[in-house]
Amino acid sequence: MPTNRPVFIIGCPRSGTTLLTLMLSSHSRIAIPPETRFLVQVFRRRRSVGDLTEKRNRRRLARTLVRRRGTKFGHLGLDRQQVKRAVVQAPPTMGSAIGAVYRTYAKSHGKARWGDKQPSYFRNVDLLRELWPDAQFIHLVRDGRDCVASLKQVPWWTHGTTGATATWVLSVDWARRAARRLPPDAFLELRYEDLVAAPRQELERLCSFLGEDFEDAMLQPHVAAERLPANQRDGWHRHTRAPVGPGRVGTYAGVLTPAEVGLVESVAGTRLRSLGYPVDGSGHASPAALARTYLSLTGMRLRTRFLAVNDRWLARPRGSVADRG
């Protein structure tokens, strides 16, 4: 029986999550927009919004959801007044209100099922489950060395090799945490390298997990890539416009210095090996670089845990924010 469970794609930035989004969005039943960046931010304003059983508060929330500044709502290509009406008419919970935006997007594309992609959602799995208890999560993991190399090359990354390494480690650790806590039908891990080497096989496995039939259109994400915002389509996501293939596997060798490779392998080696990535350990990182990376990772862990605790507090009592749509 078809399901309309929300689908969330998580992973370290530059893991191929946009490629996977385009593949899923090519399915006749699934609509996943470009990154919107309003979901978590809006939820964390829950207390300031007030009691959503009051219509005026739902109107205020609707205005927040469709604002032009600070989010990527404009990427959805939706009529703001239509979305406002959907939010106001939704059941009075944060999950229902936010879900109304994504349902409107899916409906505008003639799709029955919606999802969302933002790599940093690996930090927010517990929150997303509070909002949508039946949500399914796909963790796309890529060789940490390739992720670090790719992050070094995009203009918006400002945290260097140490920050990129720490981010990859954190993403793997928190995704594994989610895998331990979620039922098997709610979490699936894919490797980018397997996805581009054997796309049909991996997408059939993914569709089985989602309870959907595989469709050949999913093998042509470069067609859907033409609908990306222009700055992404012609910028840091330009590779999604080419047919699927393994051409981006192992590219770190021409980008990272031996010392940088050594840094990633020293900090993330155990995780790389457990995920099936060979590590020869030939590179050597400086003690100073290692110290900076571990310091960065510690700070990220503390902040992520603090925000997770805060989100649980905001979601009290349990189930009070869940989507009832």
C-alpha positions in Angstrom: 0.0 0.0 0.0 1.5 3.4 -0.9 2.8 5.5 1.9 3.2 9.2 2.3 5.9 9.2 5.0 8.3 12.2 4.9 11.8 11.5 3.6 14.9 13.3 4.9 18.3 13.1 3.3 21.2 13.6 5.7 25.0 13.5 5.5 28.2 15.5 5.5 28.1 18.5 3.1 29.5 17.5 -0.3 28.6 13.9 0.1 26.4 13.8 -3.0 23.1 14.6 -1.2 22.0 16.9 -4.0 22.5 14.1 -6.5 20.4 11.8 -4.4 17.8 14.5 -4.0 17.6 14.8 -7.8 17.3 11.0 -8.2 14.4 10.9 -5.7 12.7 14.0 -7.1 12.7 12.2 -10.5 10.3 9.6 -9.0 6.6 10.2 -9.9 5.5 10.2 -6.3 8.3 12.1 -4.4 9.0 15.8 -4.3 12.1 17.0 -2.5 12.9 20.7 -3.0 16.3 22.4 -3.0 17.5 23.3 0.5 15.0 25.6 2.2 16.8 26.3 5.5 13.7 27.3 7.5 12.6 24.1 9.2 14.8 24.0 12.2 15.0 27.8 12.6 11.2 28.2 12.6 10.8 25.3 15.1 13.2 27.0 17.5 11.0 30.0 17.6 8.1 27.9 18.8 7.7 29.7 22.2 7.7 33.1 20.6 4.9 32.1 18.1 2.5 31.2 20.9 -0.5 28.9 21.1 -1.2 27.6 17.6 -4.8 26.8 18.5 -5.3 30.6 18.1 -5.7 31.5 14.5 -3.8 34.8 14.8 -0.7 32.9 15.9 -1.0 30.5 13.0 -1.1 33.6 10.7 2.0 34.9 12.3 3.7 31.6 11.9 2.7 31.5 8.3 4.2 34.9 7.7 7.5 33.7 9.2 7.5 30.6 7.0 7.2 32.5 3.8 9.5 35.4 4.6 12.0 36.4 1.9 15.1 37.0 4.0 17.1 34.5 6.0 15.8 31.3 4.3 15.6 29.8 0.8 11.8 29.7 0.7 12.0 31.4 -2.7 13.6 28.3 -4.2 10.2 26.5 -3.8 8.6 28.6 -6.4 5.3 28.7 -4.5 2.7 31.4 -4.2 3.1 32.9 -0.8 -0.6 33.5 -0.2 -1.4 29.9 -1.1 1.2 28.7 1.4 -0.1 31.0 4.1 -3.6 29.7 3.7 -2.4 26.1 3.9 -0.5 26.8 7.1 -3.4 28.6 8.8 -5.8 25.8 7.8 -3.5 23.0 9.0 -3.9 21.4 12.4 -2.5 23.6 15.3 1.0 22.0 15.7 4.4 23.0 14.4 4.8 19.7 12.5 1.4 20.3 10.8 2.2 23.9 9.9 5.7 23.3 8.5 4.5 20.1 6.8 1.8 22.2 5.1 4.6 24.0 3.2 6.1 20.8 1.9 2.8 19.3 1.0 1.9 22.4 -1.0 5.3 22.0 -2.8 4.6 18.3 -3.5 1.1 19.1 -4.7 2.4 21.8 -7.1 4.5 19.1 -8.7 1.7 16.6 -8.9 3.4 14.4 -6.2 1.8 12.6 -3.2 4.9 12.4 -1.0 7.3 15.1 0.2 10.8 15.2 1.6 13.6 17.5 2.5 17.3 17.6 2.1 19.8 19.5 4.2 23.1 17.7 5.1 23.2 19.2 8.6 19.9 17.4 9.5 22.2 14.7 10.8 22.2 16.9 13.9 18.4 17.1 14.1 17.1 13.5 13.6 15.5 13.5 17.0 13.8 16.8 16.4 12.5 15.7 13.0 11.1 12.6 14.5 9.2 14.7 17.1 7.7 16.7 14.2 7.0 13.7 12.0 7.1 10.4 14.0 6.8 8.3 10.9 9.7 10.0 9.0 12.3 8.0 7.1 16.0 9.0 6.9 18.6 8.3 4.2 22.2 8.8 5.3 24.4 9.2 2.3 28.1 8.8 3.3 31.1 9.5 1.1 34.8 8.9 1.6 35.8 11.6 4.1 38.9 12.5 2.1 36.7 13.3 -0.9 34.3 15.3 1.2 37.1 17.4 2.7 38.7 18.0 -0.7 35.3 19.1 -2.1 34.6 21.4 0.8 38.0 23.1 0.2 36.9 23.9 -3.3 33.6 25.6 -2.7 33.5 29.3 -2.0 31.1 29.2 1.0 33.3 26.9 3.1 35.3 29.0 5.6 36.4 26.4 8.1 39.5 24.9 6.4 40.6 21.3 6.3 40.4 20.9 10.1 36.8 22.1 10.2 35.9 19.9 7.2 37.5 16.8 8.8 35.7 17.5 12.1 32.4 17.9 10.3 32.7 14.6 8.5 33.5 12.8 11.7 30.6 14.4 13.5 28.2 13.6 10.7 29.2 9.9 10.7 29.0 9.7 14.5 25.5 11.3 14.7 24.1 9.3 11.8 25.3 6.1 13.5 23.6 7.4 16.7 20.4 7.8 14.8 20.8 4.3 13.2 21.0 2.8 16.7 17.9 4.6 17.9 15.6 4.2 15.0 13.7 1.1 13.7 15.0 -0.6 10.6 12.2 0.9 8.4 13.2 4.4 9.4 16.9 4.6 8.6 19.0 3.5 5.6 22.6 4.2 4.9 24.0 4.4 1.3 27.5 5.0 0.1 28.0 7.6 -2.6 30.6 5.4 -4.3 28.1 2.5 -4.6 25.4 4.8 -5.8 27.4 6.2 -8.7 29.0 2.8 -9.6 25.7 0.8 -9.5 22.9 3.3 -9.5 20.1 1.0 -10.5 21.0 -1.6 -7.8 21.3 1.0 -5.1 18.1 2.9 -6.1 16.1 -0.3 -6.2 17.4 -1.0 -2.7 16.4 2.6 -1.7 12.9 2.3 -3.2 12.4 -1.0 -1.4 13.2 0.8 1.9 10.8 3.6 1.0 8.0 1.3 0.0 8.1 2.6 -3.6 8.4 1.1 -7.0 11.7 1.8 -8.8 11.4 4.1 -11.8 13.9 4.4 -14.7 13.6 8.2 -14.6 15.6 8.1 -11.3 18.6 7.1 -13.3 18.6 10.5 -15.1 19.1 13.1 -12.3 20.9 15.4 -14.8 17.5 16.1 -16.3 16.1 17.2 -13.0 19.3 19.2 -12.3 18.2 21.8 -14.9 15.5 22.9 -12.3 18.1 23.8 -9.6 18.6 27.5 -8.8 21.0 29.0 -11.3 23.7 29.7 -8.8 23.8 26.1 -7.8 23.2 24.5 -11.2 26.1 26.4 -12.7 28.2 26.6 -9.6 29.1 24.1 -6.9 26.4 21.6 -8.1 27.5 21.7 -11.8 28.6 18.1 -11.7 25.0 17.0 -11.2 24.3 18.1 -14.8 26.4 15.2 -16.1 25.2 11.6 -16.3 25.8 9.5 -13.2 29.2 7.9 -13.0 32.2 7.3 -10.7 34.2 10.3 -12.1 34.2 12.1 -8.8 35.4 9.1 -6.7 38.9 9.5 -5.3 39.4 13.0 -6.6 41.0 14.1 -3.2 44.3 12.8 -4.5 44.7 15.8 -6.7 43.4 18.3 -4.2 44.7 17.5 -0.7 48.3 17.6 0.3 49.9 14.5 1.8 49.8 16.3 5.2 46.0 16.9 4.7 45.4 13.3 3.7 47.3 12.3 6.8 45.2 14.6 9.0 41.9 13.1 7.7 43.2 9.5 8.0 44.6 10.1 11.5 41.3 11.6 12.9 38.8 9.6 10.9 40.7 6.4 10.0 38.7 4.1 12.2 35.4 5.4 10.7 36.8 5.3 7.2 37.8 1.6 7.6 34.5 0.6 9.1 32.7 2.1 6.1 34.8 0.2 3.7 37.3 2.9 2.6 40.9 1.8 2.5 43.4 3.7 4.6 47.1 3.2 4.0 48.3 5.7 6.7 51.2 6.9 4.6 50.4 10.6 5.2 51.5 12.4 8.4 49.7 15.3 10.0 51.4 17.9 12.2 50.6 17.8 15.9 49.3 21.4 15.6 46.8 20.4 12.9 45.7 17.4 14.8 45.1 19.5 18.0 43.1 22.1 16.0 40.9 19.4 14.5 40.2 17.6 17.8 39.5 21.0 19.4 37.1 21.9 16.6 35.4 18.4 16.9 35.0 18.8 20.6 33.3 22.2 20.2 31.0 20.8 17.5 30.0 17.9 19.7 29.2 20.1 22.7 27.1 22.5 20.6 25.2 19.7 18.9 24.4 18.1 22.2 23.3 21.4 23.7 21.0 22.2 20.8 19.6 18.6 20.9 18.7 19.0 24.6 17.2 22.4 23.9 15.1 21.0 21.1 13.8 18.2 23.3 12.7 20.9 25.8 11.0 22.9 23.1 9.1 19.8 22.0 7.6 19.1 25.4 5.2 17.5 26.2 6.1 14.6 23.9 4.0 14.6 20.8 2.8 18.2 21.2 4.5 19.3 18.0 3.8 16.3 15.9 2.2 16.6 12.4 -1.5 15.7 12.5 -2.1 16.4 8.8 
